[in-house]
Every structure is written in structure tokens, then in C-alpha cells.
Amino acid sequence: MAIRKGIFKVRNTATGEKDEVMLKTTIEQVDDLDKLTGATANAAGVWGLAPAPAQGSQSLPLCGDATYKVLPVEGGGTGANTVTAAVQALLGSSAVGSSTKSIYYDGETLKACADSIGGGGIVAALLEQNGYVKFANGLILQWGLMSAAAQTITYPIAVSKIYSIIMTTKATLFRYAPWPSDITTRSFVAHSDVEPAWWMLIAKT
């Protein structure tokens, strides 16, 4: 056991006493030590002196192949040395970085991300009196308010396929329930003998 830096106590077999011994290592002995040999896919590494890191690599870890580098994804790292590059590497977006946002994703990238974890995530929304919610799988819900007996309603977003249009009103006394006509993928005509009335569109973008 060391009692001071570089000083050890060892038992003297001749006297039975413990003598203080200083271990001395020469530069020549250090130079003779083998350098660390990195592992490969086909061979194990060999222990030895760690290689000196190059200038600018002070934040890089020493990897199993005896080099200082960014940890690859398969090694538990990000495979990148900046946040933007790491997100791009992990999510595969071609839309990373802009003049106003450090990281952003276009609709196609968000859809791909949502699809990869089961799909169905919201990718866009307008939560207003006349608004919509758009989902990654193509489903879109749109809604609004009409204020005339017959009014042409233009959807906030045009659609490719319509599943249903639902209309309702708060009125308790009316002759006819609100109803739609002239339905297209861009608009419809809303009718109500009691205003206002609300509508909701279920469709596919």
C-alpha cells in the first residue's frame, strides 16, 4: 500500500521488517510499453497506453477502436456533434434549421415520424371559431359557424374525400334541422331556418 506518492512499504524477507521502497520507472521503460490496440469486428483489442488526443478533440470519448470520436448510434450515441445534426441523424429530416427556428420539420417529416410510432398524430391545427385539426394519417376535422338562412361555406382546407358533414343548432324550436347541400371537396351550402348553426366536416386531405 502506498504511504506517500511513489513510496510503498514492502516486507523485507530477511529481517521481517517493512521497508519503504520508491518505485522508479524510466522514460525508456515507458517508451517500451505497447500502445493501445483497438478492437475490430473480427478481433479483440489489446491493452496498452491510450493514444494522445488531437487538438480540438477534448470533448470526444475514447472508443473501443482506440480513436477519439463521436459515439455512433449503434454505440449508444447520437452520431453527431451538434444538436441539429443529431436530430437530423436520428429522425432523417431534410428540413432542419431556418432563419427563425433552429430546428423545424415539414409536414411530410412529421407524418413519417407519427407513422413510425403508430400514426394518427396531429400535424396541424387551427383552434378558432372556424378551424380544423389535421392528423398524420390524412384524417381532417373542420368546423365553423353559419349566420344566414342559406350560406356558402368554404372549408379552411380543401379535401380530397368527404366522409360526413354534421350540422346542429342551439335552438329548441325550429321547423327543420340544419342541412347541407351542393357538397364539394372545397365548399358546401349550409341551410338553417334558425341561425346561428354550427357545422363539422369529417374528411380526408
N, C-alpha and C positions, 0 to 999 in steps of 0.2 A: 504494500500500500504506500502510495506517495505521501510523504510528510511535508514536503515543500516542493515547489516547482522543479521538476527534474531530479529530485532526490528521493530515493527509495530506501527502505530498511529491508535487509535480507539476512537470513540466519547464516552465520559462519559455522560450517560443519565441524571445523577444528576446535573452536572454543565454545560453541554453543550459544555465543552471544549474537545479538543482532547488530550488524554493522550498517552504517549509512553508505550508500553507493550512489554515485551520479552516473547515469547512463549517458554515453556520448555517441552521437551519430554524426558522421562526417558528411560533407557535401557529396563526396564520391559515392557514399553508400546510398544517399537519396537518389542520385542520378541513376544508380543501377536498378532502382525499383521499376517494375513494369508499369506502364501506363494502363489506365482502364480500357478494356476492350468491350465494346458494346455488343449487345445481343442482336441477333438477326432472326428471321422467321425460321431459319434452319439450324441455328447454333446458339448455345448459351453464351453469355458474356463471361469475361474473366476479370476478377477483381484487380484493382491497381489504383494508381494515383488519378484523381479526377483531372480532366483537361482544364486548362485555364480558359475562362470565358472571354470572348472577344469584346471589344469596346462596344457599348450600346446594348449588350445582352444581359444587363444587370437584373432585369425583371423576368428573365426566361428560366424555366426549370431545366435541370439536367435530366434528360430522358434515358430510357434503358438502352438506346443505341449509342450512348456516350456523346450525345450532342446536346447543345442548349437550343431549345426551340419551343414554339407554341405547341401546347398539347393538342394532338388531333382529336376529333370527335370520338373515334374508336378507343382512345385512351382516357376518356373522361373529360376532355377539354372542349373548347369551342372551335378549334381550328382557325382562329383569327386573333389578331392583336388589337382590334378596336371593337367597340360595342356595335357600331353599324355593320362592320364586316361579319361579326359573329352572328347577328340576327339574320343577315343575308345568307350566310352559310347554312344556318340551321333551318330557315324557312324557305329558302330558294326564291326570294323575291327579286325581281329585276327593277323594282320601284323603291329604292332605298335612298333617302336623302333628298331634300329640296331646299329652296331658298328660305322657306318659312318653317319647315319641320325637319328635325334631324333624322327622323325615321317615319316613313308613311308607307301604306300599302294600297294598291289599286283594288278595284272590286274583284278582279279575277284571282288575285293572290289571296284575298280574304275568303273567297269561295273555296279555293283549293285547301286552305287551312281548315275551314269548317268541315269540308267533305272528309278530310283526313281523320277527323275525330268524330265522325258520325253524321255530319251535315246538319242543316237546319238552323244555323246561327244567323242572327240579324246582321246584315251588312250595310244597311242604310235605313234612315227613318226621318220622318218629318212629323213631329208631335204637335200639330196645330189643329185649329178647328177643321180645316180641310188638309188632310195629311195622309201619310202612308207608313207602312213598315214592310221592308223588303228583306226576304230571307235568302240564305245561300243556295237553297235547293230550287230557287226560281219562284216560289210562292210569294205573292204580294197581297197585302190587305190595304185598301184605300177607303177613305171615308170623307164625308162632308155634310154641309147643311144647305138646304134649299130654302128660298124665301119668297117663292111665287107659285101660283097655281100650276103653271107649266114652265119648266126651266131646263135649258140645255146644260148638262153637267159635263165638263171636260175633266177627265181624270188628271191628277197631278203627274202621273207617269203613264204613258201608253203601254198597253199589254199585248200579248200575243194570243192569249186564250182566256175566255171568261168562264168561270165556274158558277158564280151566283152573284146577284145583286139583291140586297136586302134593304127595305125601307120601313121606317116607322115614324110615329109622331107621339107627342105627349098628350094630344087631345083625347078627351074621353067621349066626346060626341062628334061624330062625323058620318057622312053618307057612305064614303068608300075609303078603304085603306089606301095609303100611298102606293103608287105603282110606277114601274119604269117602262119606257117604250123606245123604239129606234136605237136599240143597243148595238154599239160597235166597239172595236178594241181601243177607241180613243175617247168616246163620249156616249151619253145616252140622254134621253129626255125624261125628267122626273115630273110626276103629276101628284098633286095633293089638293084636296078641297079644303084642307085646314093647314095653314102654314104657322110656323115652320115645320119642316120634316127633315129627318136625317137619313142618309143612305150609307151603305157599306158595300164595297166591291171585293169579291174573292176571285183572284185571277192568277195567271202565270205571266211573268215578264218575258 
